[in-house]
Amino acid sequence: MAGLLAVAMVFTGCASSETEGDAAASARSLRESGDGQLTIYNSYKIAGLDPIGTGTNWLFDWGIAENLLQITDDGEVQPWLAESVTRDGDTRWIVTLREGITFQNGQPVDATAVAAALTRQIAKSKAAQVYLDPATTVTVDGEKVVLTTPKPNAMVPAALAARDNSLQIYDVAAMEAAGGDSAKIVGAGAYSGPYAITAWSPDNLVLAPYAKHWEGTPPLRGITVRVVPDEQARLAGVRSGEADMAFYPSTAAKLELQGDTDVHVLSSELALQSLLVEMNLKAGIFTDVAVRKAFTAAIDYEGIAADVGNGQFTAAKGLYPDTMSFAVDNQVHDLDEAKRLLDAAGWVPGGDGIRTRDGRKLVVRFVTQAQGPETNDVAIAMKDQVARAGFELRIDNAEDSAAVKKDPAAWESSVALSGSLSGTADPIQPYLVRWTTGGSANAQGVSNPEIDAIGEELRGEFDTVRRDALLERAQSILVREEAAVVAGTFKYFTVVTGPEWADYQVSSVRRHITSQTGK
């Protein structure tokens, strides 16, 4: 898994499709006589269809949008729409495209089209601008695309492979004709993936196969992705046969469904999703580093994985999974140390076990995500753990946790599901948005000059040994010195399926639907 960071500077390859006689036995006899239709119940909305906005990462997940490069399930960066991407010096990247690829509307995915998409994203997408300076230029040289950065940028491969709505490739003319109206993008065939959008609302997505996809006609006759916020309703849909798959089950679902032969709980090979526990550094009790250190020491990371995960979690020893070359094991559960720190900071145990200081209770308003039930599972486990040190954890299971965290006076800590490492080719982009001063996802208010300096150096550092050293130092600051953030646990991506999909291979990097799904 070191490949998530140690990406090569030359990427070459051939098409990834595989054949299995007679069109995969007529797509497994139309998916065991399910008429070739796949219905998915999901918990997250699809906010829009234009990649310069937010929320179009789902178009990657459901087989609609494609990138020049891809991150594979074993953590390697490989070609996708590109045949190769080569670094020519420190600031110049050469993209050679596969031949014969078209968008779903029949227009060619050629150098001119790709350059137009990259240029539009770099100019208008905030997500793209985390990776690439707006001064980055994209030009066409014959049949090749040339990307030139104003200064050395080691994030280019990650940018070209990222799941988020940063540098997806699409037909700019079709997108511009829609004028930012997602309803007009429906049916425009603006993307190149195996499935095209035929209907959309934030709560419902309907897809049809693109017969001329470059990897061959996809096997499914259609896909519907419905947003069903309630987990029990998602599971009931699979049980009844109304849905084939339910995404984002809680950790309790595996126990709940145990023994039910008509329902299967499947997980990815790697646990790349982290449940990050963040402390509010702007206001409240966690402005005191001693209290933050006590809180993080009171968390039993092994206990969360063993007692809550039901096989879906692996214990967090640091901010990154051990499979990554730069991971540092520095999260330590030490209840005695937590108590000592609180004693020294003047927090006195009360009769109910909750500490007080100057008449104020040691209360942590703890925000979880309603769309991610596993965040609430972790919070419930943590509530008992930190109570042993004298903290009272009050759980706020918020429909919009990001909105709650915009108000520094409304929370002390949170746990959120982060798929950053399963959606991009290295950790630098999430590092920059979460932990550098003013980062777009830095609601907690981390502002450390050394962390900022490390982030800036990481942008342009091609040497993987040096990059690992920088990331290791950053982890020491964030976890041990500042106690600003820890990983509560790491999660395998889990999907509940009906019997027809018992052999579904769950992606570690959220490629839920590909041109091969259903064969």
C-alpha positions, 0 to 999 in steps of 0.5 A: 500500500506504499503505492498510495504515496510512492507513485511512479512518475510514468504511468502506462498500461492497457485497457483493464477490461476482461472477457469471460465467454459469451459476454460473461454468460449473458451477464450471468444470465441477466444477473440471475434473472433479475432482468439486469437491473441493479437498485442501490439504496444509499444514504448520501445525496447526489448534489449536482452533476457539474464537476465545478460544484460539489458532490459529483464524486458520486458520478465516479462511484456509480460508473458515470465519470472517468479520470485520466488516471485511477487508483486501484484497489491495491493502492497503485496509480494506473492509466484509465482514459490516459494510455500514459502520463509522463513527467518531463522535468519538474513542471511539465506532464505529458498525457497520451490518450487511448484512441477511439474513446467517445463521450456518451453523446458520441463526441471524441475524448481527444486531446482538445476535449481533455484539455478543455475539461482540465482547463475548466476545472482548474479555473472554476473548481475549488477542489481542483485548485487544492491540487493545482495552482490556477496558473497551471496551463493545459495545452494540446501538442498534436494528439497529446495533452501537456499540463504545465505547473508554475512550480514543481507539483508532486500532487499531479498524479493524485489530481488526475486519479482523485475520486472527488470532483476535481479533474473528471473528464467530460464534454465541456460543450455539453456542460456549458450548454446546460449552464450549470443546470443539473436537470439539463445535464441529464441526457446530455451524454457529457461523461465517458463512463459505462453508464449514462444519466437518464434521470436525476434528482438529489435523491434519485439517480437513474442510469442506462448502459452506454453501449459504445463504452471503450471497454465494451458494452456494460452488462447491466440494463440499468441502475437506480441509486435511491437516497434512503436516509434511514438505515433500517429502511435501506436494509428492509429494501434489500430483505424485501427484494426492492433493492439489490444493495444497501450502502453505509450500514451500521456496524450492528447490521452484521449482527442483526443480519447474522443467519439471514441466508437471503442477505449478505454483508460484504466488505472491502479487502482494505480498511482505508476509510478513517473515522477522524476524531477532531477537537475544536481548537477555536472555543471551549474546553479543547483550547487547552492542550492538556485537556485535549491530550487527556481526551485522546489518551482516554480513548481505547482505540483497540476497544473500539475496533474489538467491541464495536466494529463486528469485523468492519473496523481495524484498530487505529494506532495512528492517523494512517493505516499501518499498510502505508509507508508513512504511518506512525503508531502514536495513538496511545490509550493511557487512562492513568495519564488522562486522569493525571493531566486533568488533575494537573489542569484543575479538573476535579472528579465530581460525585457522579464521576464527571469532573468540574472546574470553577463550577463548569462540568467537563462536557464534550458536545460530540457531533456525529453524522446521521448519514454515517451510522458507524460514527454514532456507533463509535461515539457510543463506545467512546462515551463510556471510555472517556467517562472513566477519565471524567468526561461527559460525552453528549452525542449530537447525531446531526443531519448536517454535521458540517453545518453544526461545526461552522459555529465554534460555540456549538461543539467541542469534538466530532467524529466523521467518516473520511474517505480521503485515503480511499478516494485519492492517490496520496494523503497530501490533498486531505492534509492540506484541506484539513490541517493547514491554516484556512483549509476548506475542511479545517472547521476545527481551526488547526493553525500551526506554522510548522504544519503549514510549512510541511504542507507547502513542502509536500506539494513539490516534493517528488522524493518519496523518502523525504515525503514520508519523513515530512508526513511522519513529523506532521503526525507527531505534531498533530497527534502527540504535541497538539492532540488536535486530531486522532483516528478513532478507527479504520473501516472496511467499506461494507455493502449489504446485498441480496442473494443475486449479488453475493459474489459482489467485490466491494472496492476499497477505493469506492469504484462501486460500479465499473464496466465489469460490474455484474459479469 
